[in-house]
Amino acid sequence: THFSSRTDQELTPVIAGLAGQGAKGIILDLRSNPGGVLDVVVKVVSHFVREGVVASVVDNRGNKRDESVQKTEVLTVLPVVVLVNNFSASGSEVLAGALQDYKRATIAGKTTFGKGSVNVIRQLEDGSGIYITTARWLTPNGRVIEGKGIEPDIQLDLEGEDAIKWAIDYLKGR
C-alpha cells in the first residue's frame, strides 16, 4: 500500500523464493500507492536493477544528488509489469520511472499523479504549519516527475482484478 520501513524486509524473501517456485514474471501493483520513504524505494529498485541511479534529487539551489542502486544478494531478472494509476504518487512514481528508464519493466495503467517533490513541514508558533518543497526527483534519464507523472508504456482502462488478469496474460505472452 506504501513504502514503509518494513517493505524491503517483507519483499526480499518473496523475491528470493520466486525462482524456486517456478515464477515466470512479477506484477507490482502500485495503483493508489502514495509513496513513502525514498531509501526504501531505492532498496526495492535494487532487487530489479543491478547498478545505476534510481533517482536524482535536485534541490531548490540546483544541487543534484544521485540515489544509486544498492548491492543486494537478492536480484531478479524475471520480467516485470508495474500497474499504476492517477493515484500512484511520489515513491511509487520513482520506482516506476526507474524501472521504465532501465527498460526493466512494462508500466501499464494510467498516468501517475505527478508528485515528484521532497517536502518538509515547519510548525509555526501559532500551531499552524507551512509545507515547503525543498527538492524535486528526476528519473535516471532525467525526466521530471513533478506535475507530469509517469506516462505508462501501455494505457489501460481496466480496474481491480481485470488489470491484474491483463498483466498475467501480458507476461504469459512475452
N, C-alpha and C positions, 0 to 999 in steps of 0.2 A: 504493500500500500504506500510505502515511502521508504527512503533510505535512512535507517537508524543505525545506531552503534552496533546492533546485533545482525544487521543484514549480511555482512560478509561471513560472519561465523556460521550463519544458517545456510548460506548459499554454497560455501566451499565443499562441504561433504556431499551435497546434492550433485554438484558438477563432477566431483571425483568419482561418484558411483555410476554416472550415466553410461559410460562406455561399457562397463561390466554388465549393465542391464540391457544392452542392445539398442540403446537410443540412436536414432538416425538424425535427430535435429533438436533444436531448443526453441521454445517460444517464450519470449519475455513479454509479459503483458504489463505495459506501463500506462495503460489507459487510466486517466484520472489520478495518476501518481503526482503529488505536488512537489516531489523532490526530496530534499533532506541534506544530510551532511556531505560536502564535496569530497572529503577524504574517503568516505565510504564508497562514493560513486567511482572514484579512481581505483579503489581495490576491486570493485566489481568489473570494471572495464578490463582490468589486468588479467582476468580469467579468460578473456577472449582475444586480447591483443598482446603480442609478445614484447613489443617495445614501441616507444614514441611518446608523443604528447597526448594526454587525454583532453585537456582544455588549457587555454591561456587565460590568465586573469589580468586585465588591463585596468589600472586604477585611474582615478579622475585627473591624474597628472600625466597620464600616458605611459607610466612604467608598466612593463609587462613581466609577468612571472608565469612560467610554464609548470603545470601539474602533470608529471610524467607517469607512465605505466610503472608499476612496482613489480619486482620479482615475486613470483608465486610458484609454489610447487604444483598447483592445480591449474593447468591451462588446457582449454578445449579447442579443438579445431572443427567441432560439429557445426553444420550450417545453423544459422540463427535467423528467426523472424522476430522483430520487435513491433508490437502493436502499440500505437499511440492514438491520442485524440486531442481535441482542443482543450482538455483539462490536464494534459500531461505538461508539467511545468518544471522549471528550474533544473534540479539534478537529473531528472528523467530526460530532459532535453539534452543535457551534457552527455549522458550515456548514449542516447540515440544518435546524436550528432557525431560522436567519436566513432561509434561502430559503423555509421554510414560513411564517414570520411575514409576510413580504412577498408571500406568495402567488405566489412566483416559480417554485416547483417543486412537483411532487406527490411526496410522500415515501411510499415503498412498502417493505413488508417487515415486520420485527418491531421492537418497541420496543427502542430502543438501550440501551446498558449503564448510563448514568446517572453518568458520571464528568465532572462539570462543576466541577471544582475546580482551583485553582492550588496547586502543591505545591513545596516545597523539601526537599532532603535535606541534613542537617547531619551532618558526620562528627564523631564523638566521639573523645576522646583514646585510648580503648582500641581504636580501629579499627572499632567498631560505628557505627551511624548512627541517626538519627531522621528520620522522614518527617513533615513538618509541612504541614498545609493552611493557606494564608495568605489565600486568597480563593476566591470562587465566581463562576461565569459565569452570566449570565442572557441569555436570548434578547432580541431587540429589543423584544418585547412584555412583557418582564419575567418570563418563565417560568423557573423554576428547573430546571436540568438535573441537578444532583447528586442522586443517589438516585431520580430519577424517569425520566430518559431522555427521548427524543423519541418521542412516540407517532406512528406513521405515519398518513398520511391514508388509506392503503389497506393493510390487513393482508394479507400474503402468506405462504403456507406453502411457496412454491417455493424451490428451492435452485439453485445453479450457473447453468448456461446457461438453464434453464427460466425463471428470474426475468428474465434479460436478454431472452429472447424475449417474455415478458409485457410488459416495458417498451416494446419495439419496437411490439408490437401496440397498446398503450395510446396511444403517441404517434401512430400511424397513424390511430387512431380519433378523435383530437381535431380 
